[in-house]
Amino acid sequence: MKSGKRTLLFSVIMSAPGPLVVGLGLMMGKSTTQLADFLRRSAELLAIISSYVVYLIANKEEYRDKKATLERNSNIFAGLMMCLSGGVMLFIAVFAGNDRGGNVIPALAIALMGMIANGIFFFRYKKLSAQSANSILAVQSRLYGAKALMDICVSAVLFTIALYPLSEAAGIMDKAGSGILAGYLVWCGIRTIREMRADIVSR
């Protein structure tokens, strides 16, 4: 329980600066992928904070009888946040303009650091969920696996934009990057919600 609590708290602390830095970067850069990444990180931060709070409450003695319900609702919320952010990102990818001017370096730096940190958290949550069979930790493992893969994608797109901001390749990668991020997030969210609903039915 203590290991899970510490890891979740550290996740909140590490994730909190991401939306702020990427959001500030949006004032200098106008990449579609950068905007999508900001929305994605904001939604994920809400899901992580919710998971941390519910994990603390569910493991209190007075809430033992409601633990399964609390954890299931938290995981459904995390799934909904993934679907919501993915849907908004897809909308932006389809309907946003092609203005890619400005500085994307702050967002690129966050994506590169996130790629490493999220990979570490993915393996940490995977190990913890295997040890404790806790559904919140299992969903966090999935979330951080998605976050690590998406940061790889974002890094590649923003690196191309930084080198060749007005090229056709940068434009294609910018749109494609947002679409890939959106699709993967929605898939992870739907999978999580379905699993939680199946758990309700089985009970």
C-alpha positions as YAML, in Angstrom:
chain: A
units: angstrom
residues:
- id: 1
  name: MET
  ca: [0.00, 0.00, 0.00]
- id: 2
  name: LYS
  ca: [2.81, 2.43, 0.93]
- id: 3
  name: SER
  ca: [4.71, 1.72, -2.30]
- id: 4
  name: GLY
  ca: [1.58, 2.33, -4.36]
- id: 5
  name: LYS
  ca: [0.81, 5.52, -2.46]
- id: 6
  name: ARG
  ca: [4.33, 6.89, -2.91]
- id: 7
  name: THR
  ca: [4.39, 6.04, -6.61]
- id: 8
  name: LEU
  ca: [1.00, 7.67, -7.23]
- id: 9
  name: LEU
  ca: [2.04, 10.80, -5.31]
- id: 10
  name: PHE
  ca: [5.30, 10.99, -7.26]
- id: 11
  name: SER
  ca: [3.28, 10.57, -10.47]
- id: 12
  name: VAL
  ca: [1.16, 13.61, -9.58]
- id: 13
  name: ILE
  ca: [4.24, 15.68, -8.73]
- id: 14
  name: MET
  ca: [6.05, 14.70, -11.92]
- id: 15
  name: SER
  ca: [2.99, 15.17, -14.17]
- id: 16
  name: ALA
  ca: [1.87, 18.52, -12.75]
- id: 17
  name: PRO
  ca: [4.44, 20.76, -14.54]
- id: 18
  name: GLY
  ca: [3.79, 19.17, -17.96]
- id: 19
  name: PRO
  ca: [0.56, 20.98, -18.93]
- id: 20
  name: LEU
  ca: [1.94, 24.27, -17.60]
- id: 21
  name: VAL
  ca: [5.19, 24.12, -19.57]
- id: 22
  name: VAL
  ca: [3.53, 22.88, -22.77]
- id: 23
  name: GLY
  ca: [0.79, 25.51, -22.31]
- id: 24
  name: LEU
  ca: [3.37, 28.27, -21.99]
- id: 25
  name: GLY
  ca: [5.10, 26.85, -25.05]
- id: 26
  name: LEU
  ca: [1.86, 27.29, -27.01]
- id: 27
  name: MET
  ca: [2.37, 31.04, -26.67]
- id: 28
  name: MET
  ca: [5.52, 30.66, -28.77]
- id: 29
  name: GLY
  ca: [4.62, 27.70, -30.97]
- id: 30
  name: LYS
  ca: [1.51, 26.94, -33.05]
- id: 31
  name: SER
  ca: [1.90, 23.24, -33.81]
- id: 32
  name: THR
  ca: [-1.28, 21.15, -33.93]
- id: 33
  name: THR
  ca: [0.55, 18.33, -32.18]
- id: 34
  name: GLN
  ca: [1.71, 20.75, -29.48]
- id: 35
  name: LEU
  ca: [-1.87, 21.86, -28.79]
- id: 36
  name: ALA
  ca: [-3.05, 18.25, -28.79]
- id: 37
  name: ASP
  ca: [-0.25, 17.31, -26.40]
- id: 38
  name: PHE
  ca: [-1.27, 20.10, -24.01]
- id: 39
  name: LEU
  ca: [-4.88, 18.85, -23.92]
- id: 40
  name: ARG
  ca: [-3.71, 15.26, -23.53]
- id: 41
  name: ARG
  ca: [-1.42, 16.06, -20.59]
- id: 42
  name: SER
  ca: [-4.13, 18.13, -18.86]
- id: 43
  name: ALA
  ca: [-6.67, 15.29, -19.06]
- id: 44
  name: GLU
  ca: [-4.10, 12.74, -17.91]
- id: 45
  name: LEU
  ca: [-3.18, 14.91, -14.93]
- id: 46
  name: LEU
  ca: [-6.84, 14.98, -13.83]
- id: 47
  name: ALA
  ca: [-7.01, 11.19, -14.14]
- id: 48
  name: ILE
  ca: [-3.80, 10.71, -12.13]
- id: 49
  name: ILE
  ca: [-4.93, 13.07, -9.35]
- id: 50
  name: SER
  ca: [-8.30, 11.29, -9.19]
- id: 51
  name: SER
  ca: [-6.59, 7.90, -8.98]
- id: 52
  name: TYR
  ca: [-4.31, 9.09, -6.18]
- id: 53
  name: VAL
  ca: [-7.20, 10.51, -4.11]
- id: 54
  name: VAL
  ca: [-9.37, 7.42, -4.60]
- id: 55
  name: TYR
  ca: [-6.44, 5.11, -3.78]
- id: 56
  name: LEU
  ca: [-5.96, 6.92, -0.46]
- id: 57
  name: ILE
  ca: [-9.67, 6.79, 0.39]
- id: 58
  name: ALA
  ca: [-10.24, 3.20, -0.75]
- id: 59
  name: ASN
  ca: [-7.43, 1.89, 1.45]
- id: 60
  name: LYS
  ca: [-8.84, 3.42, 4.64]
- id: 61
  name: GLU
  ca: [-10.43, 0.93, 7.01]
- id: 62
  name: GLU
  ca: [-13.83, 2.66, 7.05]
- id: 63
  name: TYR
  ca: [-14.10, 2.38, 3.24]
- id: 64
  name: ARG
  ca: [-13.05, -1.26, 2.92]
- id: 65
  name: ASP
  ca: [-16.55, -2.38, 1.95]
- id: 66
  name: LYS
  ca: [-16.69, 0.26, -0.81]
- id: 67
  name: LYS
  ca: [-13.14, -0.24, -2.07]
- id: 68
  name: ALA
  ca: [-14.05, -2.16, -5.25]
- id: 69
  name: THR
  ca: [-16.70, 0.38, -6.24]
- id: 70
  name: LEU
  ca: [-14.41, 3.36, -5.58]
- id: 71
  name: GLU
  ca: [-11.56, 1.83, -7.57]
- id: 72
  name: ARG
  ca: [-13.87, 0.89, -10.44]
- id: 73
  name: ASN
  ca: [-15.33, 4.41, -10.63]
- id: 74
  name: SER
  ca: [-11.84, 5.92, -10.56]
- id: 75
  name: ASN
  ca: [-10.73, 3.69, -13.42]
- id: 76
  name: ILE
  ca: [-13.85, 4.53, -15.44]
- id: 77
  name: PHE
  ca: [-13.08, 8.24, -14.91]
- id: 78
  name: ALA
  ca: [-9.51, 7.66, -16.12]
- id: 79
  name: GLY
  ca: [-10.89, 5.89, -19.19]
- id: 80
  name: LEU
  ca: [-13.33, 8.73, -19.87]
- id: 81
  name: MET
  ca: [-10.51, 11.29, -19.61]
- id: 82
  name: MET
  ca: [-8.51, 9.31, -22.17]
- id: 83
  name: CYS
  ca: [-11.49, 9.22, -24.53]
- id: 84
  name: LEU
  ca: [-12.27, 12.92, -24.01]
- id: 85
  name: SER
  ca: [-8.73, 14.11, -24.64]
- id: 86
  name: GLY
  ca: [-8.40, 11.77, -27.61]
- id: 87
  name: GLY
  ca: [-11.65, 13.07, -29.12]
- id: 88
  name: VAL
  ca: [-10.61, 16.70, -28.73]
- id: 89
  name: MET
  ca: [-7.19, 15.94, -30.20]
- id: 90
  name: LEU
  ca: [-8.78, 14.24, -33.22]
- id: 91
  name: PHE
  ca: [-11.06, 17.25, -33.76]
- id: 92
  name: ILE
  ca: [-8.05, 19.57, -33.68]
- id: 93
  name: ALA
  ca: [-6.09, 17.35, -36.07]
- id: 94
  name: VAL
  ca: [-8.95, 17.37, -38.60]
- id: 95
  name: PHE
  ca: [-10.12, 20.98, -38.37]
- id: 96
  name: ALA
  ca: [-7.10, 23.02, -37.24]
- id: 97
  name: GLY
  ca: [-5.20, 25.15, -39.71]
- id: 98
  name: ASN
  ca: [-1.70, 24.50, -40.99]
- id: 99
  name: ASP
  ca: [0.13, 27.28, -39.12]
- id: 100
  name: ARG
  ca: [3.24, 25.68, -37.67]
- id: 101
  name: GLY
  ca: [5.29, 28.76, -36.90]
- id: 102
  name: GLY
  ca: [6.89, 29.57, -33.57]
- id: 103
  name: ASN
  ca: [9.08, 27.79, -31.08]
- id: 104
  name: VAL
  ca: [8.27, 24.17, -30.23]
- id: 105
  name: ILE
  ca: [11.46, 23.55, -28.22]
- id: 106
  name: PRO
  ca: [9.78, 23.75, -24.72]
- id: 107
  name: ALA
  ca: [7.20, 21.15, -25.75]
- id: 108
  name: LEU
  ca: [9.93, 18.99, -27.33]
- id: 109
  name: ALA
  ca: [11.97, 19.11, -24.11]
- id: 110
  name: ILE
  ca: [8.94, 18.05, -22.05]
- id: 111
  name: ALA
  ca: [8.18, 15.22, -24.49]
- id: 112
  name: LEU
  ca: [11.75, 13.89, -24.34]
- id: 113
  name: MET
  ca: [11.82, 14.00, -20.52]
- id: 114
  name: GLY
  ca: [8.33, 12.49, -20.41]
- id: 115
  name: MET
  ca: [9.42, 9.63, -22.66]
- id: 116
  name: ILE
  ca: [12.00, 8.58, -20.06]
- id: 117
  name: ALA
  ca: [9.95, 9.29, -16.92]
- id: 118
  name: ASN
  ca: [6.77, 7.66, -18.23]
- id: 119
  name: GLY
  ca: [8.70, 4.56, -19.28]
- id: 120
  name: ILE
  ca: [10.05, 4.25, -15.73]
- id: 121
  name: PHE
  ca: [6.57, 4.74, -14.22]
- id: 122
  name: PHE
  ca: [5.11, 2.16, -16.64]
- id: 123
  name: PHE
  ca: [7.45, -0.57, -15.40]
- id: 124
  name: ARG
  ca: [7.03, 0.55, -11.78]
- id: 125
  name: TYR
  ca: [3.21, 0.39, -11.93]
- id: 126
  name: LYS
  ca: [3.33, -2.92, -13.81]
- id: 127
  name: LYS
  ca: [5.44, -4.42, -11.02]
- id: 128
  name: LEU
  ca: [3.25, -2.95, -8.25]
- id: 129
  name: SER
  ca: [-0.02, -4.09, -9.87]
- id: 130
  name: ALA
  ca: [1.38, -7.63, -10.25]
- id: 131
  name: GLN
  ca: [2.34, -7.69, -6.57]
- id: 132
  name: SER
  ca: [-0.90, -6.26, -5.18]
- id: 133
  name: ALA
  ca: [-3.49, -7.08, -7.88]
- id: 134
  name: ASN
  ca: [-4.83, -3.53, -7.46]
- id: 135
  name: SER
  ca: [-6.95, -2.32, -10.39]
- id: 136
  name: ILE
  ca: [-6.00, 1.34, -9.95]
- id: 137
  name: LEU
  ca: [-2.31, 0.50, -10.25]
- id: 138
  name: ALA
  ca: [-3.04, -1.74, -13.26]
- id: 139
  name: VAL
  ca: [-4.86, 1.08, -15.06]
- id: 140
  name: GLN
  ca: [-2.03, 3.47, -14.21]
- id: 141
  name: SER
  ca: [0.39, 1.00, -15.79]
- id: 142
  name: ARG
  ca: [-1.66, 1.09, -18.98]
- id: 143
  name: LEU
  ca: [-1.92, 4.88, -18.85]
- id: 144
  name: TYR
  ca: [1.82, 5.32, -18.44]
- id: 145
  name: GLY
  ca: [2.54, 2.83, -21.19]
- id: 146
  name: ALA
  ca: [0.36, 4.94, -23.48]
- id: 147
  name: LYS
  ca: [2.01, 8.13, -22.23]
- id: 148
  name: ALA
  ca: [5.50, 6.78, -23.00]
- id: 149
  name: LEU
  ca: [4.52, 5.72, -26.53]
- id: 150
  name: MET
  ca: [2.80, 9.03, -27.18]
- id: 151
  name: ASP
  ca: [5.83, 10.99, -25.98]
- id: 152
  name: ILE
  ca: [7.96, 9.08, -28.50]
- id: 153
  name: CYS
  ca: [5.51, 10.09, -31.22]
- id: 154
  name: VAL
  ca: [5.31, 13.71, -30.04]
- id: 155
  name: SER
  ca: [9.10, 13.98, -29.83]
- id: 156
  name: ALA
  ca: [9.49, 12.76, -33.42]
- id: 157
  name: VAL
  ca: [6.86, 15.19, -34.73]
- id: 158
  name: LEU
  ca: [8.11, 18.24, -32.83]
- id: 159
  name: PHE
  ca: [11.73, 17.46, -33.72]
- id: 160
  name: THR
  ca: [10.78, 17.49, -37.41]
- id: 161
  name: ILE
  ca: [8.85, 20.75, -36.98]
- id: 162
  name: ALA
  ca: [11.78, 22.34, -35.12]
- id: 163
  name: LEU
  ca: [14.18, 21.46, -37.97]
- id: 164
  name: TYR
  ca: [11.85, 22.09, -40.91]
- id: 165
  name: PRO
  ca: [8.93, 24.21, -39.60]
- id: 166
  name: LEU
  ca: [7.47, 25.15, -42.99]
- id: 167
  name: SER
  ca: [8.14, 21.93, -44.87]
- id: 168
  name: GLU
  ca: [5.42, 19.68, -46.26]
- id: 169
  name: ALA
  ca: [6.83, 16.76, -44.26]
- id: 170
  name: ALA
  ca: [6.44, 18.71, -41.02]
- id: 171
  name: GLY
  ca: [2.83, 19.49, -41.88]
- id: 172
  name: ILE
  ca: [2.02, 15.87, -42.65]
- id: 173
  name: MET
  ca: [3.75, 14.62, -39.48]
- id: 174
  name: ASP
  ca: [2.02, 17.29, -37.38]
- id: 175
  name: LYS
  ca: [-1.44, 16.18, -38.50]
- id: 176
  name: ALA
  ca: [-0.55, 12.48, -38.45]
- id: 177
  name: GLY
  ca: [1.01, 12.79, -34.99]
- id: 178
  name: SER
  ca: [-2.17, 14.30, -33.56]
- id: 179
  name: GLY
  ca: [-4.29, 11.63, -35.22]
- id: 180
  name: ILE
  ca: [-2.14, 8.77, -33.89]
- id: 181
  name: LEU
  ca: [-2.17, 10.23, -30.38]
- id: 182
  name: ALA
  ca: [-5.93, 10.66, -30.49]
- id: 183
  name: GLY
  ca: [-6.65, 7.18, -31.80]
- id: 184
  name: TYR
  ca: [-4.41, 5.46, -29.28]
- id: 185
  name: LEU
  ca: [-5.83, 7.42, -26.36]
- id: 186
  name: VAL
  ca: [-9.42, 6.66, -27.33]
- id: 187
  name: TRP
  ca: [-8.59, 2.96, -27.76]
- id: 188
  name: CYS
  ca: [-6.98, 2.80, -24.30]
- id: 189
  name: GLY
  ca: [-9.91, 4.66, -22.76]
- id: 190
  name: ILE
  ca: [-12.55, 2.43, -24.34]
- id: 191
  name: ARG
  ca: [-10.64, -0.69, -23.34]
- id: 192
  name: THR
  ca: [-10.44, 0.50, -19.73]
- id: 193
  name: ILE
  ca: [-14.15, 1.40, -19.55]
- id: 194
  name: ARG
  ca: [-15.19, -1.93, -21.09]
- id: 195
  name: GLU
  ca: [-13.11, -3.86, -18.57]
- id: 196
  name: MET
  ca: [-14.65, -1.97, -15.66]
- id: 197
  name: ARG
  ca: [-18.17, -2.51, -17.03]
- id: 198
  name: ALA
  ca: [-17.46, -6.21, -17.50]
- id: 199
  name: ASP
  ca: [-16.31, -6.32, -13.89]
- id: 200
  name: ILE
  ca: [-19.63, -4.80, -12.78]
- id: 201
  name: VAL
  ca: [-21.60, -7.39, -14.78]
- id: 202
  name: SER
  ca: [-19.53, -10.27, -13.39]
- id: 203
  name: ARG
  ca: [-20.39, -9.18, -9.90]
...
